[in-house]
Amino acid sequence: MTERFTLKRISSDAIDHSVERAEHYRLLNDPEQAESICLDILAVDDRNERARITLILSLTDQFRRGLGSHGVRRAKEHVRKLSGDYERAYYLGLVAERQGRAHLLHGGMQRTFAYEGLHEAMQHYEQADELKPPGVDDAILRWNACVRTIEHEGLQPRGDEPELPLE
């Protein structure tokens, strides 16, 4: 018989320090640990934007490791919970961009999916740019990075594929 464990809750006065820990583990390239810490923070303070953004980034860090569509879905769910229109547009772009970049690692037909992800990201970044606060050009920087990747990699949209005859 497998033993069942109950998660422990962190105290509300440990939230700020815990957010710093999560950001630290992301920088150490340990997104799984950062994700776990963020989930603990959000269990106590579901409106903590800094923890939610760190969680989104931690989930997208794992795309290259094959987190798959489940990870993309989870990241988008958390993006939708962000409070601002700019933040939602920007981070939807980031999720799409990182998903597209993860496809580049696999080559072949994945290159088409890479193009589609980067193109979708650019659309979100354009929306974010329209909503940006003064002096924040992050969406432009990300849009330009997508363009450079598409051009450098020679990525193309999916072509019209001929239908195969039914027999």
C-alpha positions in Angstrom: 0.0 0.0 0.0 1.3 3.4 -1.0 1.5 6.0 1.8 -0.5 9.2 1.1 1.0 12.6 2.0 -0.7 15.9 2.7 0.9 19.1 1.4 1.8 21.6 4.0 0.9 25.2 3.7 3.4 28.0 4.0 2.7 30.9 6.2 1.5 34.2 4.7 4.5 36.0 6.2 6.8 33.7 4.2 5.4 34.6 0.8 7.8 37.3 -0.2 10.8 35.2 0.7 9.3 32.2 -1.1 8.8 34.3 -4.3 12.5 35.2 -4.1 13.3 31.4 -3.7 11.2 30.5 -6.7 12.9 33.2 -8.9 16.3 31.9 -7.6 15.5 28.3 -8.6 14.4 29.5 -12.1 17.8 31.2 -12.5 19.5 28.0 -11.4 17.7 26.2 -14.3 15.5 24.2 -11.9 12.0 25.1 -13.1 10.4 22.2 -11.5 11.4 23.4 -8.0 10.4 27.0 -8.9 7.0 25.6 -10.1 6.5 23.8 -6.8 7.3 26.8 -4.7 4.9 29.0 -6.8 2.1 26.5 -6.3 2.7 26.7 -2.6 2.5 30.5 -2.7 -0.6 30.5 -4.8 -2.3 28.1 -2.4 -2.0 30.8 0.2 -2.3 33.9 -1.9 -4.0 33.2 -5.2 -3.7 36.8 -6.3 0.1 37.0 -6.1 1.1 38.2 -9.5 4.8 37.8 -9.0 4.4 34.2 -8.1 1.9 33.6 -11.0 4.3 35.1 -13.5 7.2 33.1 -12.1 5.0 30.0 -12.4 4.2 30.8 -16.0 7.9 31.2 -16.8 8.8 28.0 -14.9 6.2 26.1 -16.9 7.5 27.5 -20.2 11.1 26.7 -19.2 10.0 23.1 -19.2 8.7 23.1 -22.8 12.1 22.2 -24.1 12.1 19.2 -21.9 8.9 17.9 -23.5 6.2 19.1 -21.1 3.9 18.9 -24.1 0.4 20.3 -24.6 -0.5 19.8 -20.9 2.2 22.2 -19.9 1.0 24.7 -22.5 -2.6 24.4 -21.3 -1.5 24.9 -17.7 0.6 28.0 -18.6 -2.3 29.6 -20.5 -4.7 28.9 -17.6 -2.4 30.9 -15.3 -1.9 33.7 -17.9 -5.7 34.1 -18.0 -5.6 34.8 -14.2 -3.3 37.7 -14.5 -4.9 41.0 -13.7 -3.9 43.3 -16.5 -4.7 43.2 -20.3 -1.1 44.0 -21.1 0.2 41.2 -18.9 -2.2 38.7 -20.4 -1.3 39.6 -24.0 2.4 39.7 -23.3 2.5 36.4 -21.4 0.3 34.6 -24.0 2.9 35.7 -26.5 5.6 34.3 -24.3 3.9 31.0 -24.0 3.4 30.7 -27.8 7.0 31.8 -28.5 8.5 29.3 -26.1 6.3 26.6 -27.5 7.5 27.5 -31.0 11.1 27.5 -29.9 10.7 24.1 -28.3 9.5 22.8 -31.7 12.7 24.0 -33.3 14.7 21.4 -31.3 12.9 18.5 -33.1 13.4 19.5 -36.7 11.4 18.1 -39.6 7.7 19.0 -39.6 8.2 20.5 -36.2 9.7 23.5 -38.0 6.3 24.3 -39.3 4.9 24.2 -35.8 7.8 26.4 -34.7 6.8 29.0 -37.3 3.1 28.8 -36.2 4.1 29.3 -32.6 6.4 32.3 -33.3 3.8 33.8 -35.6 1.1 33.5 -32.9 3.5 35.0 -30.4 4.0 38.0 -32.6 0.2 38.6 -32.8 0.0 38.6 -29.0 3.1 40.9 -28.8 1.4 43.4 -31.2 -1.6 43.4 -29.0 0.6 43.9 -25.9 2.4 46.7 -27.6 -0.8 48.6 -28.0 -1.6 48.2 -24.3 1.9 48.7 -22.9 2.7 51.1 -20.1 4.9 54.1 -21.0 8.6 53.2 -21.3 8.0 49.4 -21.6 9.0 48.0 -24.9 9.3 44.4 -23.9 6.7 43.3 -26.4 8.7 44.9 -29.3 11.9 43.2 -28.1 10.2 39.8 -28.1 8.5 40.5 -31.5 11.9 41.4 -33.0 13.4 38.2 -31.5 10.6 36.1 -33.2 11.3 37.8 -36.6 15.0 37.2 -36.3 14.4 33.5 -35.4 12.0 33.0 -38.3 14.5 34.6 -40.7 17.6 32.9 -39.3 16.0 29.5 -39.3 14.2 30.0 -42.7 10.9 29.0 -41.2 7.9 29.0 -43.4 4.1 28.6 -42.8 2.5 25.4 -43.6 1.8 25.2 -47.3 -1.4 24.0 -48.9 -1.1 20.3 -48.8 -2.8 18.4 -51.7 -5.7 16.2 -50.7 -5.1 12.5 -51.2 -7.7 10.7 -53.3 -10.1 8.4 -51.4 -10.1 4.9 -52.6 
